[in-house]
Amino acid sequence: MAEGNDGQASAQQGGFAGVSRKTLERLALPGDNRELVVAEVTYPPGGVAPLHRHPVGGVVFIVEGTAESAYGDEAPRIYRAGETLQDRPDLPHTLFRNCDPERPLRFLTIYALEPGRAYTMEL
């Protein structure tokens, strides 16, 4: 789910059609070779991410809608607007979906990454 040059994810990179990704902020971290990356992601109604993993930990803040998420063999959990979840590093993200079949899911992702490094990798 890496970004294209224009800040938008392509359908192939996003894993399925209808995902949009916009980088809102890139801030160099003083004394570090990483940058803080904040992106707004929108999943289409009923959209489900393919099996993937995150090479680094991050934070997801649900802005609008309801998401269901699970890692490894854990039971899925529901997250609603105003709630956060942690993207866990190097553990398969076995489920992430928009629970609403009629409205988009919008969330922010926040990661500290080496410049140019993707924060999501399909398995």
N, CA and C of each residue as an Amber inpcrd file, in Angstrom:
protein
   369
   0.8230000  -1.1860000   0.0000000   0.0000000   0.0000000   0.0000000
   0.8610000   1.2420000   0.0000000   1.8930000   1.2020000  -0.7430000
   2.7750000   2.3580000  -0.8420000   2.1110000   3.4550000  -1.6450000
   2.5860000   4.6580000  -1.4590000   2.0130000   5.8110000  -2.1350000
   2.6360000   6.0260000  -3.4890000   1.8700000   6.6110000  -4.3800000
   2.4120000   7.0820000  -5.6440000   3.0510000   8.4450000  -5.4220000
   3.6510000   8.9810000  -6.4710000   4.3200000  10.2770000  -6.3650000
   3.3890000  11.4120000  -6.0160000   2.1130000  11.2800000  -6.3460000
   1.1650000  12.3640000  -6.0860000   0.4800000  12.2390000  -4.7340000
   0.9240000  11.2930000  -3.8940000   0.3210000  11.1190000  -2.5810000
  -0.8870000  10.2110000  -2.6010000  -1.3020000   9.7580000  -3.7870000
  -2.4440000   8.8630000  -3.9040000  -1.9390000   7.4470000  -4.1180000
  -2.6070000   6.4730000  -3.5510000  -2.2460000   5.0830000  -3.7800000
  -2.9270000   4.6140000  -5.0470000  -2.2150000   3.8660000  -5.8310000
  -2.8660000   3.2880000  -7.0020000  -3.6980000   2.1150000  -6.5320000
  -4.6340000   1.6630000  -7.3580000  -5.4730000   0.5240000  -6.9830000
  -4.6030000  -0.6950000  -6.7090000  -3.5670000  -0.9280000  -7.5380000
  -2.6990000  -2.0750000  -7.3390000  -1.9260000  -1.9410000  -6.0350000
  -1.3700000  -0.7790000  -5.7730000  -0.5980000  -0.5780000  -4.5590000
  -1.5030000  -0.6130000  -3.3360000  -2.7350000  -0.1500000  -3.4600000
  -3.6520000  -0.1210000  -2.3340000  -4.2840000  -1.4630000  -2.0580000
  -4.0750000  -2.4410000  -2.9610000  -4.6070000  -3.7720000  -2.7490000
  -5.9940000  -3.9710000  -3.3260000  -6.7580000  -2.9230000  -3.4690000
  -8.0660000  -3.0190000  -4.0970000  -8.4970000  -1.6450000  -4.5660000
  -9.3810000  -1.6360000  -5.5490000  -9.8370000  -0.3730000  -6.1350000
 -10.6040000   0.4550000  -5.1170000 -10.4930000   1.7580000  -5.2370000
 -11.2760000   2.6550000  -4.4120000 -10.5740000   3.2120000  -3.1960000
  -9.3630000   2.7250000  -2.8870000  -8.6150000   3.2520000  -1.7410000
  -7.9180000   4.5320000  -2.1800000  -8.0220000   5.5660000  -1.3600000
  -7.2420000   6.7710000  -1.6240000  -6.3690000   7.0490000  -0.4200000
  -5.1900000   7.5920000  -0.6850000  -4.2230000   7.8790000   0.3680000
  -3.5930000   9.2280000   0.0460000  -3.6140000  10.1220000   1.0140000
  -3.0550000  11.4540000   0.8200000  -2.1020000  11.7510000   1.9720000
  -0.8520000  12.0580000   1.6530000   0.1030000  12.4370000   2.6890000
  -0.2110000  13.8540000   3.1410000  -0.4750000  14.0100000   4.4260000
  -0.7960000  15.3150000   4.9960000   0.4290000  16.0330000   5.5250000
   1.4050000  15.2590000   6.0130000   2.5740000  15.8770000   6.6480000
   3.7580000  14.9270000   6.5920000   4.9200000  15.4860000   6.3550000
   6.2080000  14.7920000   6.4770000   7.1180000  15.7210000   7.2730000
   7.5040000  15.3050000   8.4560000   8.3400000  16.1400000   9.3250000
   9.6240000  15.3960000   9.6790000  10.7600000  15.9950000   9.4150000
  12.0320000  15.4020000   9.8200000  12.0800000  15.3480000  11.3420000
  12.5550000  14.2370000  11.8740000  12.7010000  14.0980000  13.3210000
  14.1160000  14.5150000  13.7020000  14.2710000  15.5530000  14.5190000
  15.5980000  16.0450000  14.8920000  16.4390000  14.9430000  15.5440000
  17.7070000  14.8670000  15.1290000  18.6210000  13.8940000  15.7220000
  18.3420000  12.4660000  15.3110000  17.5800000  12.2730000  14.2440000
  17.1630000  10.9390000  13.8250000  17.1910000  10.9030000  12.2980000
  17.3250000   9.7260000  11.7220000  17.2840000   9.6380000  10.2620000
  15.8800000   9.3030000   9.7670000  14.8910000   9.4730000  10.6180000
  13.5090000   9.1760000  10.2400000  12.6890000  10.4530000  10.1170000
  11.5150000  10.2890000   9.5170000  10.5580000  11.3900000   9.4290000
   9.2100000  10.8930000   9.9270000   8.4320000  11.8060000  10.4780000
   7.0790000  11.5080000  10.9060000   6.1790000  11.6980000   9.6950000
   5.4260000  10.6650000   9.3390000   4.5450000  10.7100000   8.1760000
   3.1100000  10.5510000   8.6560000   2.2610000  11.5110000   8.2980000
   0.8380000  11.4720000   8.6210000   0.0920000  11.4140000   7.2940000
  -0.7460000  10.3970000   7.1270000  -1.5110000  10.2380000   5.8880000
  -2.9810000  10.0360000   6.2080000  -3.8270000  10.5480000   5.3200000
  -5.2650000  10.3120000   5.4040000  -5.6070000   9.2250000   4.3890000
  -6.2860000   8.1890000   4.8570000  -6.6380000   7.0580000   4.0100000
  -8.1510000   6.9040000   4.0080000  -8.7100000   6.6370000   2.8330000
 -10.1480000   6.4030000   2.7110000 -10.3680000   5.0650000   2.0350000
 -11.1600000   4.2100000   2.7000000 -11.5620000   2.9250000   2.1200000
 -12.9820000   3.0750000   1.5970000 -13.2770000   2.4440000   0.4840000
 -14.6300000   2.5110000  -0.0520000 -15.6010000   1.7130000   0.8280000
 -16.8900000   1.9120000   0.6480000 -17.8660000   1.1190000   1.4030000
 -17.5690000  -0.3770000   1.2680000 -17.5090000  -1.0630000   2.4000000
 -17.2690000  -2.5000000   2.4200000 -15.8590000  -2.9160000   2.0410000
 -14.9440000  -1.9820000   1.8370000 -13.5820000  -2.3030000   1.4030000
 -12.8140000  -3.1200000   2.4190000 -12.0540000  -4.0980000   1.9280000
 -11.2610000  -4.9800000   2.7810000  -9.8180000  -4.9750000   2.2830000
  -8.8810000  -4.7430000   3.1860000  -7.4570000  -4.7620000   2.8250000
  -7.0070000  -6.1910000   2.5680000  -6.0600000  -6.3580000   1.6540000
  -5.4590000  -7.6870000   1.4830000  -4.5780000  -7.9950000   2.6910000
  -4.2190000  -9.2550000   2.8540000  -3.2860000  -9.6500000   3.9050000
  -2.0090000  -8.8390000   3.7390000  -1.5350000  -8.2190000   4.8210000
  -0.3490000  -7.3770000   4.7530000   0.3300000  -7.3310000   6.1080000
   1.4600000  -6.6110000   6.1540000   2.1570000  -6.3810000   7.4230000
   2.7360000  -4.9770000   7.3920000   3.1220000  -4.5080000   8.5650000
   3.7340000  -3.1930000   8.7100000   5.1660000  -3.4060000   9.2080000
   6.1790000  -2.8630000   8.5100000   7.5570000  -3.0720000   8.9420000
   7.9200000  -2.2800000  10.2020000   7.1080000  -1.2940000  10.5320000
   7.3010000  -0.4990000  11.7510000   5.9460000  -0.3030000  12.4180000
   5.9520000  -0.0350000  13.7140000   4.7070000   0.2550000  14.4210000
   4.1810000   1.6270000  14.0430000   2.8940000   1.7980000  14.1450000
   2.2660000   3.0760000  13.8500000   0.9450000   3.2050000  14.5810000
   0.3150000   4.3540000  14.3930000  -0.9690000   4.6260000  15.0260000
  -1.9930000   4.9190000  13.9420000  -3.1880000   4.3720000  14.1200000
  -4.3160000   4.6320000  13.2290000  -5.3960000   5.3200000  14.0530000
  -5.8870000   6.4620000  13.5690000  -6.9600000   7.2050000  14.2230000
  -8.1600000   7.1830000  13.2820000  -9.2590000   6.5930000  13.7330000
 -10.4710000   6.5200000  12.9130000 -11.1610000   7.8770000  12.9500000
 -11.2670000   8.5170000  11.7910000 -11.8870000   9.8320000  11.6740000
 -13.3830000   9.6980000  11.4220000 -13.7480000   8.7690000  10.5520000
 -15.1440000   8.6260000  10.1490000 -15.4040000   7.1690000   9.7960000
 -16.4760000   6.6050000  10.3260000 -16.8530000   5.2320000  10.0010000
 -16.4750000   4.2510000  11.0880000 -16.5460000   2.9690000  10.7150000
 -16.2470000   1.8770000  11.6310000 -15.3560000   0.8670000  10.9270000
 -14.2600000   0.4990000  11.5840000 -13.3070000  -0.4660000  11.0330000
 -13.2860000  -1.7060000  11.9010000 -12.9320000  -2.8250000  11.2820000
 -12.6910000  -4.0660000  12.0060000 -11.2630000  -4.4780000  11.6890000
 -10.5090000  -4.8610000  12.7250000  -9.0930000  -5.1480000  12.5440000
  -8.6710000  -6.3360000  13.3980000  -7.7060000  -7.1200000  12.8650000
  -7.1360000  -8.2400000  13.6130000  -5.7080000  -8.4850000  13.1370000
  -4.8570000  -8.9340000  14.0650000  -3.4760000  -9.3050000  13.7700000
  -3.2610000 -10.7610000  14.1380000  -2.4760000 -11.4680000  13.3150000
  -2.1590000 -12.8590000  13.6110000  -3.4250000 -13.6710000  13.8200000
  -3.4490000 -14.4340000  14.9170000  -4.6200000 -15.2770000  15.1960000
  -5.5600000 -14.6480000  16.2290000  -5.4070000 -13.3380000  16.4620000
  -6.2820000 -12.6430000  17.4110000  -7.6940000 -12.5240000  16.8670000
  -8.6580000 -12.4180000  17.7820000 -10.0430000 -12.1700000  17.3830000
 -10.1690000 -10.7340000  16.8710000 -10.9840000 -10.5040000  15.8530000
 -11.1790000  -9.1490000  15.3290000 -11.7940000  -8.2230000  16.3750000
 -11.4150000  -6.9310000  16.2880000 -11.9900000  -5.8890000  17.1430000
 -12.5610000  -4.7940000  16.2660000 -13.5830000  -4.1220000  16.7930000
 -14.2450000  -3.0170000  16.0960000 -13.6970000  -1.6910000  16.6360000
 -13.4450000  -0.7500000  15.7290000 -12.9710000   0.5900000  16.0860000
 -13.8760000   1.6140000  15.4140000 -14.3460000   2.5760000  16.2020000
 -15.2760000   3.5990000  15.7000000 -14.5960000   4.9700000  15.6500000
 -15.2490000   5.8980000  14.9860000 -14.7290000   7.2620000  14.8740000
 -14.3160000   7.7730000  16.2560000 -13.1140000   8.3600000  16.3230000
 -12.5850000   8.8870000  17.5740000 -11.7000000   7.9080000  18.3180000
 -11.6320000   6.6590000  17.8650000 -10.8080000   5.6420000  18.5210000
  -9.5130000   5.4250000  17.7450000  -8.5130000   4.8840000  18.4400000
  -7.2300000   4.5870000  17.8200000  -6.9230000   3.1020000  17.9430000
  -6.0550000   2.6520000  17.0540000  -5.4980000   1.3130000  17.1630000
  -4.0420000   1.3940000  16.7760000  -3.2820000   0.4260000  17.1950000
  -1.8590000   0.4000000  16.8900000  -1.6240000  -0.5510000  15.7300000
  -0.9110000  -0.0870000  14.6880000  -0.4150000  -0.9850000  13.6530000
   0.8210000  -1.6300000  14.2300000   0.7870000  -2.9510000  14.3350000
   1.8550000  -3.6720000  15.0130000   2.9030000  -4.1460000  14.0150000
   4.1770000  -3.9360000  14.3170000   5.2300000  -4.2700000  13.3670000
   5.4300000  -5.7710000  13.1720000   5.6160000  -6.1240000  11.9030000
   6.0170000  -7.4670000  11.4750000   5.1030000  -8.6050000  11.9250000
   3.8890000  -8.3110000  12.2800000   2.8900000  -9.3310000  12.5900000
   1.8460000  -9.2520000  11.4820000   1.4690000 -10.3540000  10.8560000
   0.4930000 -10.2650000   9.7710000  -0.7890000  -9.5440000  10.2010000
  -1.1660000  -8.5370000   9.4230000  -2.4290000  -7.8240000   9.6310000
  -3.4560000  -8.6130000   8.8260000  -4.1060000  -9.5490000   9.5140000
  -4.9520000 -10.5390000   8.8480000  -6.3210000 -10.0050000   8.4610000
  -6.7520000  -8.9050000   9.0850000  -8.0460000  -8.3130000   8.7470000
  -8.0080000  -6.8090000   8.9830000  -8.4230000  -6.0600000   7.9900000
  -8.7200000  -4.6470000   8.1680000  -9.7800000  -4.3200000   7.1440000
 -10.9530000  -3.9020000   7.6270000 -12.0440000  -3.6450000   6.6900000
 -12.9400000  -2.5180000   7.1490000 -13.6220000  -1.9290000   6.1680000
 -14.6690000  -0.9450000   6.4160000 -15.9470000  -1.7340000   6.6800000
 -16.5170000  -1.6030000   7.8540000 -17.7060000  -2.3610000   8.2340000
 -18.9860000  -1.8640000   7.5670000 -18.9650000  -0.6580000   7.0240000
 -20.1730000  -0.0600000   6.4550000 -20.2550000  -0.3330000   4.9490000
 -21.3240000  -1.0000000   4.5020000 -21.4670000  -1.3030000   3.0740000
 -21.9180000  -0.1020000   2.2370000 -22.2270000   1.0270000   2.9050000
 -22.7640000   2.1760000   2.1690000 -21.9220000   3.4430000   2.2660000
 -21.0760000   3.5530000   3.2910000 -20.3000000   4.7860000   3.4880000
 -18.8060000   4.4800000   3.5840000 -17.9800000   5.4320000   3.1630000
 -16.5240000   5.2190000   3.2520000 -16.0290000   5.2390000   4.7030000
 -14.8660000   4.6590000   4.8970000 -14.1260000   4.6850000   6.1550000
 -12.9520000   5.6210000   5.9300000 -12.7740000   6.5890000   6.8320000
 -11.6610000   7.5340000   6.7120000 -10.8560000   7.4880000   7.9980000
  -9.5230000   7.3760000   7.8530000  -8.6580000   7.3120000   9.0250000
  -7.3120000   7.9530000   8.7230000  -6.6080000   8.3130000   9.8000000
  -5.2560000   8.8490000   9.7050000  -4.2780000   7.7720000  10.1350000
  -3.1460000   7.6800000   9.4290000  -2.0570000   6.8020000   9.8400000
  -0.8690000   7.6780000  10.2070000  -0.1640000   7.3000000  11.2660000
   0.9750000   8.0750000  11.7440000   2.1300000   7.1020000  12.0030000
   3.2520000   7.3380000  11.2940000   4.4230000   6.4720000  11.3970000
   5.6880000   7.3050000  11.4540000   6.7280000   6.7750000  12.0980000
   8.0770000   7.3340000  12.0310000   8.8760000   6.3760000  11.1510000
   9.3230000   6.8740000   9.9820000   9.9610000   6.0330000   8.9740000
  11.2220000   6.6630000   8.4230000  12.1130000   5.8100000   7.9040000
  13.2270000   6.3160000   7.1200000  12.6180000   6.8980000   5.8440000
  13.1380000   8.0120000   5.3410000  12.5850000   8.6160000   4.1320000
  12.5000000   7.6060000   2.9830000  11.3350000   7.5700000   2.3460000
  11.1030000   6.6780000   1.2200000  10.6510000   5.2820000   1.5860000
  10.6440000   4.9260000   2.8580000  10.2480000   3.5700000   3.2610000
   8.7410000   3.4570000   3.3150000   8.1880000   2.3620000   2.7960000
   6.7490000   2.1060000   2.8510000   6.3660000   1.6460000   4.2520000
   5.1520000   1.9630000   4.6910000   4.7080000   1.5260000   6.0100000
   3.7350000   0.3550000   5.9400000   3.4420000  -0.1140000   4.7470000
   2.5960000  -1.2850000   4.5700000   3.1640000  -2.1330000   3.4490000
   3.1900000  -3.4550000   3.6710000   3.7070000  -4.3830000   2.6710000
   2.7410000  -5.5450000   2.5340000   2.3040000  -5.8190000   1.3010000
   1.4220000  -6.9670000   1.0920000   2.2110000  -8.2430000   1.2890000
   1.5380000  -9.2870000   1.7510000   2.1800000 -10.6040000   1.9540000
   1.8840000 -11.5190000   0.7900000
